[in-house]
Amino acid sequence: MGKRRQAREYCLQILYLSDTGGMAGEELARAFSDRAAELDEETRLFGGAMSEGTLAARPELDGIIEKFAVNWRIGRMPSVDRCILLMAVYELVKNPQTPPLAVIDEAIQLAKRFPPKIPARS
């Protein structure tokens, strides 16, 4: 797995824990200290910057997603899907040096690797 993909996966994990566990700041950093220690510095810095930027821009990113998510409120989306979308939109809007096709492909690969858990119908 490439370093950028590892960094995006690390970012997704941080965003997911923040989204589902309500953690922020130092508490989030402590929760990921072991995972961060496994990564090389470049990967850790890129993933950390992506997660911090995404969390800081969350209200703006939510608005962009809701504008284009026809018949879907962002709060009704599965958390993992929401986090992947937030991260991808952040990178598209705030990190324009990354080619858009690369951002889209990475988001698709993450969605394949981490599909949402959908309860079975009874």
Secondary structure as UniProt FT lines:
FT   HELIX           3..21
FT   HELIX           25..31
FT   HELIX           33..38
FT   HELIX           41..56
FT   HELIX           58..68
FT   TURN            70..71
FT   HELIX           74..76
FT   HELIX           79..94
FT   TURN            96..97
FT   HELIX           100..113
//
